[in-house]
Amino acid sequence: MFNLVVSTGRRKEGLCVEELKYVGDLVGMPIVNTWFTGFDGLVTAKVDGDPIEFCHRLRDLVTRQEYVPRFILKVVPIMCVVNTDLEEIKAKAVELAHTYIAENETYRIDVRKRGVQYHRMDIIDPIAKQIKRKVKLENPDKILHIEIFPSRTGLAVFKEDDVFSLLRVTLT
């Protein structure tokens, strides 16, 4: 299963995969496998190790100007993958939230859905009702992130700066 969702330019997926493998070797966390999602500009990958650590190492690599990616635009870490079934998604989301969001921390739920007919609020509302933490839409302590694809859904809890975004990285 995948533990990274990677954005690139349209029709640049193949080049992005090659660059991702190169970057994985550079940061000492090899990319074990990659998959084309069927959606333009989006691939999934499996990194050997912690996907959040991979994003941090990639950011450090770019910040130090040791390597600046041409095709990797954004990398979102994924903690676990479930079948794209509303009940499975809700159960795993609540479990992750209770495990990784402390009672005194704020959070928000982000949903990215592709190729499915679910409405965002049909996913967010039942999950949020079961998480007894304060919601904060702007600058929360943690984000419960849900990436929905037709057959599989990736979920993660992370801080906003745990996502690598080439546009947000400042070079030193």
C-alpha positions in Angstrom: 0.0 0.0 0.0 1.0 3.6 -0.5 2.2 6.0 2.1 2.8 9.1 0.0 0.5 11.0 -2.4 2.6 13.1 -4.8 1.4 15.9 -7.0 3.1 16.8 -10.3 2.3 18.5 -13.5 -0.2 17.0 -16.0 1.4 14.3 -18.1 4.6 14.5 -16.0 3.8 11.5 -13.8 6.5 9.3 -15.3 9.2 12.0 -14.8 7.9 12.6 -11.3 8.2 8.9 -10.4 11.8 8.8 -11.7 12.6 12.0 -9.7 10.9 10.6 -6.6 13.1 7.5 -6.7 16.2 9.7 -7.1 15.2 11.9 -4.2 14.4 8.8 -2.1 18.0 7.7 -2.6 19.4 11.2 -1.9 17.6 11.4 1.5 18.4 7.8 2.5 14.8 6.6 2.3 14.3 4.5 -0.8 11.0 4.5 -2.7 9.9 0.9 -2.7 7.0 1.2 -5.2 5.0 3.7 -7.2 1.5 3.6 -8.7 -0.2 5.8 -11.3 -3.6 6.8 -9.9 -5.4 7.4 -13.2 -5.8 11.0 -12.3 -3.7 13.6 -14.1 -0.8 14.9 -12.1 -1.1 12.5 -9.2 0.9 9.4 -8.2 1.1 7.4 -5.0 4.2 5.8 -3.6 5.6 3.6 -0.9 8.6 5.0 0.9 10.8 2.7 3.1 10.3 4.4 6.5 8.2 7.1 8.0 6.5 9.2 5.3 6.5 12.3 7.5 10.2 12.0 8.0 10.6 11.6 4.2 8.7 15.0 3.7 11.0 16.6 6.3 14.2 15.3 4.7 12.9 16.4 1.2 12.2 19.9 2.6 15.7 20.1 4.2 17.3 19.0 0.9 15.5 21.8 -1.0 16.1 24.4 1.7 19.8 23.7 1.7 19.7 23.9 -2.1 21.3 20.5 -2.5 18.5 19.5 -4.9 15.5 21.3 -6.1 12.8 19.1 -7.7 11.5 19.8 -11.2 8.5 17.5 -11.1 7.7 16.8 -7.5 5.4 19.7 -6.5 3.7 18.4 -3.3 4.1 15.3 -1.1 1.4 14.4 1.4 2.3 11.7 4.0 -0.2 8.9 4.6 -0.3 6.8 7.8 -2.7 4.1 6.8 -4.8 2.9 3.9 -8.3 1.4 4.0 -10.9 0.4 1.5 -13.0 3.2 0.2 -16.0 2.5 2.3 -17.5 5.2 4.5 -17.7 3.1 7.6 -14.1 2.0 7.3 -12.9 5.5 6.6 -14.9 6.9 9.6 -13.6 4.2 12.0 -10.0 4.6 11.0 -10.2 8.4 11.1 -11.6 8.4 14.6 -9.0 5.9 15.8 -6.1 8.0 14.3 -7.5 11.2 15.8 -7.8 9.7 19.3 -4.2 8.4 19.0 -2.4 11.4 17.5 -4.4 14.5 18.6 -4.0 15.3 22.2 -7.0 16.5 24.2 -5.6 20.0 24.5 -4.8 20.3 20.7 -6.9 21.8 18.0 -7.6 20.1 14.7 -9.4 20.3 11.3 -10.4 17.6 8.9 -9.2 17.9 5.2 -10.8 15.7 2.6 -9.5 15.3 -0.9 -11.8 13.1 -3.0 -11.2 11.9 -6.5 -13.5 9.7 -8.6 -16.1 9.1 -5.9 -19.6 10.5 -5.4 -19.3 11.2 -1.6 -20.1 14.6 -0.3 -17.4 16.1 1.9 -19.7 16.8 4.8 -21.1 13.3 4.7 -17.5 12.3 5.6 -16.5 15.1 7.9 -19.7 15.5 10.1 -19.9 11.9 11.5 -16.1 11.9 12.2 -16.0 15.3 13.9 -18.9 14.3 16.1 -16.8 11.5 17.6 -13.7 13.5 18.1 -13.8 15.4 21.4 -11.2 18.0 20.5 -11.6 21.7 19.6 -12.0 22.4 15.9 -9.9 25.2 14.4 -10.0 25.8 10.7 -7.1 28.3 10.5 -3.7 27.1 11.8 -4.8 24.1 13.8 -2.3 22.1 15.8 -3.0 19.0 13.8 -4.8 18.1 10.5 -6.8 14.8 10.0 -6.2 14.3 6.3 -8.2 12.0 4.2 -7.3 11.2 0.5 -10.1 9.3 -1.1 -9.6 7.3 -4.4 -12.2 5.0 -6.0 -10.9 1.8 -4.3 -8.5 2.9 -1.6 -8.4 5.8 0.9 -5.3 7.1 2.7 -5.5 8.7 6.1 -3.0 10.6 8.3 -2.8 13.0 11.2 0.0 15.6 10.9 1.1 19.2 11.4 0.7 21.6 8.5 4.4 21.7 7.9 4.7 17.9 7.7 3.5 18.2 4.0 6.2 19.0 1.5 5.1 21.8 -0.9 7.7 23.1 -3.4 5.9 26.4 -3.6 6.1 26.9 0.2 9.7 26.0 0.7 12.0 29.0 1.3 15.5 28.6 0.0 18.4 29.7 2.3 
